[in-house]
Amino acid sequence: MSGNTFGVIFRVTTWGESHGPAVGAVVDGCPPGLELSSDDIQGQLNRRRPGTGQGSSPRQEEDRVEILSGVYQGRTIGTPIGLLIRNREVKSSDYESLEDIFRPGHGDWTYFKKYGIWDHRGGGRASGRETAARVAAGAVARKVIARAGIEVFAYTLELGGTAVEDFSRAEIPKNRFLCPDSRAAEKMGERIKAAMVEGDSLGGVVEVRVTGCPPGLGEPVFDKMDADLAKALMSLGTVKGIEIGAGLEAARMKGSMSNDPIAPGGFMANRAGGILAGITNGEEIVIRAACKPIPSIEKEQDTIDLHGKPRRVSVGGRHDVCVIPRIIPVCEAMVCMVMADHLLRQKSIS
Ligand SMILES: Cc1cc2nc3c(=O)[nH]c(=O)nc-3n(C[C@H](O)[C@H](O)[C@H](O)COP(=O)(O)O)c2cc1C
C-alpha cells in the first residue's frame, strides 16, 4: 500500500492498524543534534489519547511511545527515528457484527473495493488510531521548527453548529473542547450530550495558527505552502474542507477588500492568511479544517453486506461522538510536519 509517506526532506512514514499489535512512525531527514526525549513526544500523545473527555471514545489506551532508533544520549543522530506505540486495549469482539457489513460514512466499502480484503476491526488503517503515529512524528517536527522560533497551535472554532464568539488564547487549554470561548464551550458540551442521547454524532471546525514563521517558506508551483498544508490536513479522516486566511469568504470580496495593503513596516491586514503565491509572507498563517461527523453511530442506518444484500446497521462499541477535540493535536502535528519540511527545504537553498 503506497501513500503512507509524507514530506520531501523531513519525511514521515506511518504504519499499523487499529487492532494490530502497534502503530508507529519512521521519521527520516531530521537534523542531527536535536535534543529529543520520549517525554517530548509523550506530552503531545497525551493530548490526543482516547477516553479523556466527554464524547471521546472510551477506549483506554496508554499511548506510551518507545523511541527505537535515531536518538543517542538524548540527541537525534541524523538516522531514521523509529517510534512505536503499542495497542494495548484492543477489543475486536465489538466488531464481530460488522465482519460482513459496511458502515456508512467509513472507509469499509471503499477499502474492500480497492483491495478486495479489509481489516474490519476498528477501521484498520482508516482508523483515527493511525493518527497517534502522526502526533508522535509531529512532536519531532515541533522541536525542529521551535529552533527557528515557529510555533503552531490549534483550537475549536465550531462544534455541532455552535461557533466561537470570543477569543482568549488563555482559555484554550482550560476547557475540554480546547475552545477559546468558555461560553461557547459550555454550549458545545450540551450539543455533545444531546447527540449521545440520540445515538448520533457531530462535526465541527478546527482553526490552526502558525506564529513566528519567516517569509520565504514554500515552493513554486506544486509544493506551494498552502497546497501542502491543505494536503496535510485533508489527509486526516473526517476533514472535508480547508480554508486559508479569508478562505471562501474571499470569493465574495472585491480585490480592494481582499488585498492586504503593504506599508514600509509590513502588511496592514492578513486576509491572505500568511501566504502569497504559495510562499509565506511573514504574517501569521491561519488555516481552518472542516470535519464531518464521526461515521460510526448507534442510530440505525441503511447499508449493504458483502454480498450486496440490504441490511440495517447500528454501530455499537467505542467511538468518538465528535472528532473534536481529539483531532486538534493531530492537526497541529500535520502542520508542524509541513513547516519542518519547508524550513529544511529553504535551508538547503539559502
Ligand atoms: C482522531 C480521530 C478519531 C476518530 N475516531 C473515530 C471513531 O471513534 N469512530 C469512527 O467511526 N471514526 C472515527 N474517526 C473518523 C474516521 O477515521 C474517518 O471518518 C474514516 O476514515 C473515513 O474517512 P473520511 O471521513 O475522510 O471520509 C476518527 C478520526 C480521527 C482523525
The ligand as a Gaussian input file, in Angstrom:
#p B3LYP/6-31G(d) Opt

LIG

0 1
 C       -8.554000      11.431000      15.886000
 C       -9.622000      10.732000      15.109000
 C      -10.533000       9.905000      15.781000
 C      -11.551000       9.237000      15.092000
 N      -12.409000       8.430000      15.792000
 C      -13.370000       7.737000      15.101000
 C      -14.252000       6.851000      15.797000
 O      -14.193000       6.681000      17.017000
 N      -15.178000       6.190000      15.051000
 C      -15.306000       6.355000      13.689000
 O      -16.157000       5.750000      13.063000
 N      -14.497000       7.206000      13.024000
 C      -13.530000       7.894000      13.692000
 N      -12.712000       8.755000      13.008000
 C      -13.022000       9.083000      11.617000
 C      -12.659000       8.041000      10.604000
 O      -11.289000       7.715000      10.719000
 C      -12.959000       8.586000       9.181000
 O      -14.205000       9.197000       9.135000
 C      -12.916000       7.451000       8.183000
 O      -11.583000       7.022000       7.993000
 C      -13.481000       7.843000       6.810000
 O      -12.680000       8.832000       6.198000
 P      -13.285000      10.252000       5.748000
 O      -14.062000      10.764000       6.928000
 O      -12.085000      11.111000       5.460000
 O      -14.154000      10.026000       4.553000
 C      -11.675000       9.419000      13.687000
 C      -10.746000      10.237000      13.013000
 C       -9.740000      10.890000      13.697000
 C       -8.790000      11.770000      12.934000

